[in-house]
Amino acid sequence: MIGQYVRMVVAPNTRLGTVRATRFDKDHVSYLFQQDPRLVFTLPDVWMQDCELEECRRPTDDQVAAINNLTIQEL
């Protein structure tokens, strides 16, 4: 799943990025989520469970601009 484009289940319209690494701990698998740098409000890289992420297509630059505009308007 490394390199796969994903979105966070809790915020699927604004938290988009890629899986940068995978780690295994007994029965659990975690993925290092790195948010798309094109987004205005970014999160630091964070380890997440499989159930917290879902695969998606990489948004176009126009889609990212629309996400950024919506995020800024909410402030």
C-alpha positions in Angstrom: 0.0 0.0 0.0 3.1 2.3 0.2 2.7 5.1 -2.3 -1.1 4.6 -2.6 -3.3 7.7 -2.5 -5.7 7.6 0.4 -8.1 9.7 2.4 -9.0 9.7 6.0 -12.4 8.2 6.7 -13.2 10.9 9.4 -12.5 13.8 6.9 -12.7 12.3 3.4 -13.1 15.6 1.6 -10.1 17.5 3.2 -7.6 15.0 4.5 -6.0 13.4 1.4 -2.5 12.1 1.0 -0.3 9.1 0.5 0.9 6.1 2.5 4.6 6.6 3.1 5.4 3.5 5.2 3.9 0.4 6.8 4.6 -1.1 10.2 3.5 -4.4 11.7 2.9 -4.9 15.4 1.6 -8.4 16.1 -2.0 -8.5 14.7 -2.1 -4.8 13.8 -0.9 -3.0 10.7 -0.3 0.8 10.7 0.3 3.1 7.8 2.2 6.4 7.9 -0.1 9.0 6.3 1.5 12.0 4.7 -1.0 14.7 3.7 -1.0 16.1 0.1 1.4 19.1 0.3 -0.9 21.0 -2.1 -3.5 21.4 0.6 -3.3 24.6 2.6 -3.9 23.2 6.1 -1.7 20.2 6.5 -1.2 17.7 9.3 2.1 16.3 10.4 2.7 12.8 9.3 0.7 10.4 11.4 0.5 6.6 11.9 -3.0 5.4 11.2 -4.9 2.0 11.3 -6.2 0.4 8.1 -9.8 1.1 9.1 -9.0 4.9 9.3 -7.9 5.2 5.7 -9.5 4.3 2.3 -8.0 4.3 -1.1 -9.0 7.0 -3.5 -7.9 8.7 -6.7 -5.4 11.6 -6.5 -7.3 14.8 -6.9 -6.6 17.2 -9.8 -5.1 20.6 -9.1 -8.5 22.1 -9.7 -10.1 19.8 -7.1 -7.3 20.7 -4.6 -7.9 24.4 -5.3 -11.6 23.9 -4.5 -10.8 22.1 -1.3 -8.5 24.9 -0.3 -11.1 27.5 -1.0 -13.7 25.7 1.1 -11.3 25.3 4.0 -10.4 29.0 4.0 -14.0 30.0 3.8 -14.8 28.0 6.9 -12.4 30.1 8.9 
